Amino acid sequence: MMSPIKIIKKACVFIVGIIVVIIGIILLPLPGPGLLIIAGGLLILSSEFNWAERHLATVKNKIKKLLDLSKSKQDDKKK
């Protein structure tokens, strides 16, 4: 059985992580770092939950693809 302190810590991590993810989702349609904020929330959650770690890998791949796309567009503008 988990100690009460571990249960409280896990609950706090869950609450903070979910709040950060929700803020990131709200910011997605706006210009700004919505995906990065979601990644930060998943990073917080992944410290306690394995499912968040799997989703974090997916978000990291999407961010990498967006960065590559952005770099290729910048290179096209320079030419």
N, C-alpha and C positions, 0 to 999 in steps of 0.2 A: 504494500500500500504506500502511496506517495505521502510525504510529509505535508502538512498544511502550508509551509513556506514554499515548497515546490509548486503546489497547486496555485497559490497566489501569484507566484512569479509567472507561471504559464498563462494564467488568466490575464495578467497585466501585459505580457508580450502579445497575446492575442488581440486585446483591445487596442493597444497602440498600433500594432501592425495593420489591423483592419481599418482603423481611422486613416492612416497614411495611404493605404491602397484606395480607399473611397475618395479621398482628396485628389489623388492622381487620376482616378476615373473621371471625376468632375472636370478636371483640367484638360482632359484629352482633346476636346474639340477646340480649345483655345490655344493660341500660340504660346508655347512655353514647354516646360519640361515634364509633361504629363507622364510619359513612359518612364522617365527617370525616377519620378516620385513613386510610381507603382513598383518599380524595381527596388526602391528603398524600403517600401512597406513589406515586400516579399522577403527582402533580406532580413528585416526584423523578425518576421514570422518564421523564417527558415532556421532561426536559432533554436526553435522549439518544435517545429513541425516539419516532417519529411515531405508532405504534400506541397508545402510552400517552396521547398527547394527545387522540386520538379518544375513548378510554374516559373520560378526565377530563371531557370535555364532557358525556358521558352522566351521570356521577355528579353533576356540578354541577347538571344539570337535575333530577335526583331530589332533591337536597338543597333546591333552590329550591321544588319542589312540596311537600315536607314542611314547610318553613318557612311557606309560604302556608297549608297545611292547619292548622298549629299556630296561626297568627295568627287564622284564622277561628274556630277552636274557642274561643280566648281571648275573642274578641269576643262569641261566643254566650253564654259564661259571664257576661260583664259585663251582659248585657241582662236 
